[in-house]
Amino acid sequence: MNHLWFDLKSTRPERLRTDQFALASEIWNRFIENCLLSYKAGENITIYEQLFPSKARHPFIQYMPQKPNKFGIYFVNIIF
């Protein structure tokens, strides 16, 4: 198996018009739903933000002037 695909090529152009993350959004949304069903957060929770530096040209690259690396992919991690 050379490549692993998570979307249908026939509906890809239509989905890319409205969803920039369309190639993996269905799998990602299922993952989020399973996470929400599997665990209910309590009172002791930590939210950790991280900007992974990137010079690639993607529509989801964030610009954050206060960070040392100004451009990158922004992630929010929740630690229980």
C-alpha positions in Angstrom: 0.0 0.0 0.0 1.8 3.2 -1.2 -0.7 5.8 -0.1 -3.5 6.1 2.5 -6.5 8.2 1.6 -9.3 9.4 3.9 -11.6 11.1 1.3 -13.5 10.5 -1.9 -12.0 12.1 -5.0 -15.4 12.5 -6.6 -16.6 15.0 -3.8 -13.2 16.6 -3.0 -13.6 19.8 -5.0 -17.0 20.6 -3.6 -15.8 20.0 0.0 -12.6 22.0 -0.4 -14.7 25.1 -1.3 -16.2 25.2 2.2 -13.7 23.2 4.3 -9.9 23.9 4.1 -9.2 20.7 6.0 -11.6 18.6 3.9 -9.1 15.9 3.1 -9.0 14.7 6.7 -11.9 16.5 8.4 -14.3 13.5 8.4 -11.8 11.3 10.3 -10.8 14.2 12.5 -14.5 14.9 13.4 -15.0 11.3 14.3 -11.9 11.3 16.5 -13.2 14.4 18.3 -16.6 12.8 18.8 -15.1 9.6 20.2 -12.9 11.7 22.6 -15.9 13.6 23.9 -17.8 10.4 24.5 -14.9 8.7 26.2 -13.9 11.2 28.7 -15.7 13.9 30.8 -13.3 16.6 32.0 -13.2 17.3 35.7 -12.1 20.4 37.7 -8.4 19.7 37.3 -7.5 20.5 33.7 -4.7 22.4 32.0 -4.8 24.0 28.6 -1.5 24.2 26.7 -1.1 26.2 23.5 1.7 25.6 21.0 2.7 27.1 17.7 4.7 24.7 15.5 6.8 26.9 13.2 6.2 26.4 9.5 7.1 28.4 6.4 4.8 26.3 4.2 1.9 28.1 2.4 -1.2 26.5 3.8 -4.6 28.2 4.4 -4.5 27.2 8.0 -1.1 28.8 8.9 -1.5 31.2 11.8 0.3 34.5 12.3 1.1 35.4 16.0 3.3 38.4 16.4 4.0 37.8 20.1 5.6 34.4 19.5 9.3 33.9 18.6 8.3 32.1 15.4 5.7 34.3 14.0 4.1 31.8 11.5 3.1 28.3 12.1 0.4 25.7 12.9 -1.4 26.5 16.2 -2.4 23.6 18.5 -4.2 23.6 21.7 -3.6 20.6 24.0 -5.7 19.8 27.0 -3.9 17.9 29.8 -5.9 16.1 32.4 
